[in-house]
Amino acid sequence: MLVQHFLEYYARNTPDLPCLTQHGKTTSFGEVNALANRVANGLLTLGVEKGQRVAILGENSLQHLLLFMGAGKIGAVTVSLNYRLTPAELGFIIRDSETRALLALEGMQDSMAGLDELLPPETVILTQGNGTGLNWEDWLADQADTPPGITVDPQDAFLQLYTSGTTGNPKGVVSSHFNFISLNTMNNIASPSRANAGMAGIICAPLFHIGGAGSVVFGIFSGMETLLHRAFDPVQVVEDIENHQVCNVFMVPAMIMAILQLPDIEQRDFSKLSQIFYGASPISETVLRRAVEVFECDFIQMYGMTETTGTVVNLTADDHRRALAGKPELLRSCGRPSVGAEVRVVDPEGNELPRGEIGEIWLRADTNMQCYYNLPDATAANLTDGWVHTGDAGYMDEEGYLYLKDRMKDMVVSGGENIYPVEVENALARHESVADVAVIGVPDDKFGEALLAFVVLKPGASLHTEEMVDFCRDKIAGYKIPRQLEIVDELPRNPSGKILKKILREPYWSGTQRGIG
């Protein structure tokens, strides 16, 4: 079974059923399938072969879904690019993925201008609206809307999303059709109100994240109408919930908080809303209690990672009710394994630890990635007998609930964005005033964590926060730029010279329940 089989099923049996709505324009399952066939045939005319990569750059769009499905029909693999990255960062990913065709959507002219000299010469460029390369609309109109007739296997790769690594270079996480079919089955089981035809789901998470990409595939899996937001807008989310038969919304806690801060939010009508899925960072008991009062629906926390194609552990709606009825410590948990998933907490040698002891969290499920693209050593280091090493430290209680305590790697999660400090440190180290630098995550009420840079200055030099921010703007994406700066005389290091970030973090996290946001 393949991802596109679900699209083809609904297109065959209920072709007029709404599939995706964006900015008031609805495209049916029949129309999406025909357009996806055009994309598939068009990619073949460009010389894209099974197993090769095609990329898309831009905010959430119908074109993302068409590329996911069209590439899937010929066994090609979509790379959904983070449009917030700098041209240099994008150029690395496009080269690393050996992208054969790149679709740049409207509004990406600046990024594309900076990419011109960084793209491999064999990469075919498609642009929406004005721009160099093939015009997307004209190219699509020239293609046949019949099935391409390419044999694809469930174990063939479907999507490649990039996640940063501690070495500073992002890694391409390869997920198969089978991974996504398994993910959707697991998520459907975890849903108190299971999505089906006639319902709608809102997607406001970016489609270059597994949360957004997984959600748009879930809409196809369920025959559900996807209300796709170009980017997160709390007012638009509320209006869609009021005006549509919304079953699902996935949001990071920062999005939930933004909605709760809207004026007169208590007077809005959320009676149609069935459930809110949230993840990427925990939610405070205070925020959750208010959210439950305002939305009056089920809440489900989701824990997973790009390497697991998304969620493999859930804090269920019943768990939330139990927490709010007198067991609030459950809100610090990310839940118990989804159907078919397994969780281990292990010591540095990979031995499973007793309940209550802290170690590294390993996850095993049919959703686990195939590999890091063209990185066999990194794959072997992060996959042991099918177990993904999360890099998160935590423990399991006697009831099997998983609790996160800290990150064994240095990753910071701010507003749902994964940030590895080494990338930020490498950028700051290029400043003429910086002799040494370390970046950590500190608690932040809005985003869970915020970046704080510790800088040792060169003799006689100076550096101010505004100068630091301006310096970083053309080197790393905006969300990776620290907005807090501390000038220090030296950084704490162990005898081998490694910076002791635990010492830097302690004053900021000492009053919290755990060492992450």
N, C-alpha and C positions, 0 to 999 in steps of 0.2 A: 504494500500500500504506500502511495506517495502523497505528498502534501497537495499537489494539484488535483488529485483524484476527488477531493472533497469539493473543490471549485467546479470541476466538471460534473459531478453528481447533481449539485444544486442548479447548475446551468442547464442540465438536461431535463430535470424534473420540475423545477420552479424558476424558469429563466427570468421572470419579471420581479422576483423577490429582491428587495433592496440589498445591495452588498456593501457599498461604501458611499457615505455622504460627507462632503466637505464644502463649506461655504455655501450651503443651500443647494448644491448640485448633487443629485443622487445617480449612481451608476449601478445597474442591476447585476445579478450574478451572470446572466447571459451575456451582458455587455462586457463585463470584466473578463470572462472566459474568452470571448472573441478577440478582445484587445490583447490578452495575454498570448493567444495564438499568433497574432501579428508580431508581437515582440519576439516570440520564439523564432518565427520564420525570418524576421529581420536580423536577429543575431546570427543565424546560420549564413545569411548573405554576406555578413561582415567577416565571415571566417571563424566565428567563435565555435569552438568544439567542446564536446563533452568534457567536463572536468576543469575547463578554463574559467577564469574569473571575469565578472562584469561588475562595475561599480556605479554607485549613484551618490551624488553630492547635492544636498539641499534639505530644506525643511520638510516635515512630513507631507506626503502627497499621495495621490492616486498612483503616480508613476512608480513609487516604491513598490506598491502591491503588484503592479503589472510586471515590474522587473523580477520580483521574487518569483512570481508564478511563471512568467515567460521563460526565464532562465531555467527554472526547475523542470519545465517541459522538455528541454533538450539536454538535461544533465549538467548544465552550467551552474556556476555558483555566484550568488550575489554578495558583493562587499558593500555594506551600507556605511558610508563615510560620515564622520562627525564634522559637520560644516563649521563648527566653532574652532577647529584646529587652524593653525597657521599654514600657509602654502608649503613651508618646509616639512611640517609634520604630515600633511596630506601626501606630499610627494614621496615620502618614505613609504607610506602604506601602499600607495599605488604601485610603486616599484617592487616592494616586497611581495605583494599579492600577484604580481605579473598580470595585472589587469589588461584585458584585451580591448574592452570598450568601456567608456566612461560617459554617463549621462549627467550633465550639469544643469540643474533646474534654474528657474528664474531667481534673480537676486544673488547669484553666485559669481558674478562677473569679476569682482575684486579677487576672489580666491583663484579663479581660473587665470587671471592675468599674472598672478604670482607663480602659477604652476607651469607656465609655458615652457620654461627651460628645464623643468624637473621631471617631465613626463617621458617615459620611454617612447621612441619614435614609432613603434608599432601600435601604440594605443590609439584606438579610434575614438574621436570625440563626438558626442551628440549633445546639442544644446537646445534648451527650451526657450523660445523667444529669440532675442538678439544674441549673437555670439558667433565665434568661429566654429568650424566643423559642420557636421550634418545637422539639419534642422529636425528636431524630434517629431514634430507634427507631420511634416512632409514625408519623412522616412517611414513613419508608422502607417500612413495612408497608402504607401506603395506596397505593403505586405499583404499576403493572403491571410484570411482569418480561419483557415482550416488547421487541424492538428498537425504538428510537425512530423509525427511518426518516428520519433527517436525512442529507443528502448532505454529506460532508466531503472536503476535498482534502488530499493529502499536504503541500502547502505551507502549509496552515492551521496556526496556532499551536497548540501542545499544552501547553507548560509555561512559566511565567514565574517565574524565581527572581531574588531581589534580591541585588545585590552592591554593596558600599559604593564610593563614589568619592572622589576627592581633594577634591571640593567639599564633602564632608561629608554630602551627601544620597545615599541608596542609589538605584541604577538598576535597573529591571526588565529582565532579559535574556530576550528572547523566543526560544524554540526551537520548531521545527515538528515535525510527525510525521516528515517526511523527515529532519530532523536526527537524531532518535532512532533511526530505522531504520538510518541510516548509522553512528551510533555503535555500535549493537549488532553490526552486521556487522564493523566494525573491531575491536571487542573480542573477538569470537569468533575472528577470524583470529589475534589476538595470544595466544590462550589455548593453552598446550601440551596441556591436557586439556579439550577443548571440551565445554561443558555441554550436557546433553540430558535428556530425560525419565528419571526414576528417580534423578537426582542431586539434591543439595541445595546451596544457597548460603546463607551467613550474611550478614545485613545488620545491622551495628551502628552504621554511620555515619548521622547524622540525615538525614531525607528532605527537609529544607529546603536541603541541600547537593546539588550535582550528583553527588557521589560516591554518596550514598545514593539519590537519585532515579533516577540512571542505573542503579544496581544493581537496583532493584526492577523497572524496565522490562526489564532484561536477563533477569531470571527469567521474565517473561512471554514474551519473545522465544524463550527456550530450552526452554520447557516444564518448567522446573526448579522444585523446591520451594524456596520462600524461607522461611528461618528468620529471622523478623524480630524483632529485639530492640528493646524500647521505648527503651532507652538502652544505652550501652556498659557491660557488666559483664564483666570478664575471666574470672571464674569460670564464668559462663554460656556464654561463647564456648567455653571449653575443654570443658565438658560436652557442648555440642552437637556439637563436632567428634568427640568420642569416640562419641557415640550415634547419629549420622546419617551417611549416605553423602555427606559434604560434598565438593564439588568446589571451590567458590570461597569465599574470604573477602576482603573489601576492608577494609583498616585503614590508618589513619595510623600513622607510626612510633611515636608516643607510646602507641598502643594495643598495638602489638607489645611495646614495652618493659614495659608494665604486666603483660602475660601472662607474660613471661619472669621477672618478679619474684615470681610466685606460688610458694609453698613446694612443693617436690618436683615442680616442673614437668617435670623430666627423666624422671620416672617415669610421666607421663601417656601415653595411647595416641593417637598422631596418625597411625596407619597408613592411615586412610581418606582423609586430607586430600591433595588433589592439588596445590593451588597457592594462594599468597597474593598478592593484588594490594595494592600500597601506593602512596600518593601524598600530595600536599599539602605534604610536606616531605621532604628527603632522609633517608637512614638512614646511620649511621656504619658503617664496616667492622666494628668490634668487635661492634656489636649484630647486624648482618646475619650474621656468622659464627656467633654463638651461636644466632640464630634458625634458621639452616639446620641446625645440629646438633640442635636440639630438635624442630623440626617435620618435618625430613627431607622437604621438598616443594619444588616450584618456587616461585621468587619473580619477580614482574614489577613493575617500577616504572612508574607511570603519570604522565604530565605533560600537563596541559591546564588549562582554566579554564572557568568558567561560560559565558563567551562562545563557547567551542568545544564546548559541550554535554558537556564532559568530555575524555577522553583522546584525544590525537592523536599523542603521542610515547611510545614504550615502550622501556624497558631490559628486554630479553627474558630468559627463563629461561636461554637459552644465553649471553647476555651476562653474567649473574650467575655462571654456572659459569666462564666465561673470566676474570672478575675475580678470583674466589677461587682460581683456578689459576695466578696469577702476573701478572695485569694489574689490580691494585687500583685504579688511577686511573679505571677505568670506573665504579666505584661513585660517583664524583663527577658522572657524566653522567646525564642523564635519558633517554638512549637515542637512537633514530633514528625517523623518521616512521613512523606506522602506514600501512596500506594506503590509498592514495588521498590521503594527507595530504602537504603540502609545508611546508617550513620555510625561512625566509630570516633572515639577520642583516643589518641595514641600518644605514646612517649616518643622521644627523638629517634628511637630504633624501629618505630612502627608497631610496637606492641600495644594492644588495647588496654586501656586503663580502667580501673573500677569506677563505678558510678560516684560522682562527686569530685573526682580528681581532674585537675585541669591539664589539658594537653592540646595537641593540634587536631582539628576536626577534619576527618576524611569522609567523603561522600561517594556512594556507589548507586547508580541507577541507570536505566536504559536511556536516559537523557545525556549521559556523560559524553563529552566531546570525543571526536575521533583523534584529534591531534592538534598541536600548534603547527601551522602551515610551514613546511620546510625547516622545522626545528626539531629534529629527532632527539637531540640531547635534552632539550627543555621538556619535550613530551615525556620522555622516560623519567625525568626527575619529578614530574608532577602527576604521573599516573602509575600506580602500583597495583597490578592485578585488577585493573578496572576501577580502582579507588582514586578519586581526585583529591589531591592535597589542597585544602582551601587556603592555608596560610593563616586561618583564624584560630585563636585559642579559645577554648571553652570547656564545658563539662555537661554531663547528662545527670539529671536527678533520678530518683528511684522510680518515678513514673515514666521515664523515657523522654522528658522534656529537655531540649537542648538550650543551653545558656551560653551566650557569647561573653567573653571577658576582655579580650584584647586581640590585637592583630600581631601575628608572629612576623609578618612582613610590615613594612612601613606605610602601607596604603592608607590614605585618608579618604573618607567618603563625605563630600560636602554637597548637600542638596541633591543627593542621588548620583553625583558624578564621582567616579573613581579617579583619584589623583595620587600618583606616586611621587613623593617628595624629591627623589633623585632627579627627576626631570626639571623641577623647579630650581633645585640646587645647582644643576649644571648651567641653567640660564643665568642665575644670579652671580655665579662664580666668574662670569665674563665681564662683570662691571669693574671698572678700573679702581674703585675704592675698596673692593671686597677682598679680604685676605682669606677668610674662611667663612663657611655658611652651613647652617643646618635648618631644615624646615620640618615642622611637626603640625599635627592637628590639635586644636584646642576646642573646648566645648563652645557651641554656638546655639542660641535659642531658636534661631530661624532655620539654619541649615544642618544642624546636628554637629558638624565640625566646621571650623574655619582654619585657614592656614596662618601660621605665625613663623616668621623668618628670624632666626638668630644670626647676626652678622658680626664677625670680627673685622674691624677696619684696618687698612694699611696705615702705617704711621703718617699722621698729619691729614688723613682723609676724613671725609664726612659723607653721610648718606641719610636722606630723609624718606619717609614713607612714600610721599607723592613721587619723588624721583625714582624710587625702586619700582613703583607701579608702571610709570612711563617707560622705564628701561625695558621692562619685560613684555610690553605690548606686542612687539613684532617678533617675539621669540617663542612664546608659548600662548596657548589659548587663554582667553580672559578668565575663565573659571579656575585656572591653575595659578593665577597671580595672587600672592599674599597681599592682604590689606593691613597686616599688622607686622611691626618691625621692632625688634629689640637689639640694641647694640651691646655687645658683651666683650669682655677682655679676652676670653678664650672659651673654647668648647670642651666639655668633658669627654675624655677618650679613655679607652682601655689600653693595656700595654701594647696591643697589636696596632693601635692607632684608630680603631673603630670608634666613631662618635657614639656616646652613650645617650641615646635619645630618651631612654626611660627616665634618666635624671632630669632632662629638660621637660618632660611631660608631667612629672609628678606634682609640681605645684598647681597645675591647672586641672588635674583629674582627681586630686586627693579626696575631694568631697563628693565624688560621684560613685554610682554603683559599679561601673565598669569603665575600662580605659578606652572606650570608643564612643562616638556620638550616635 
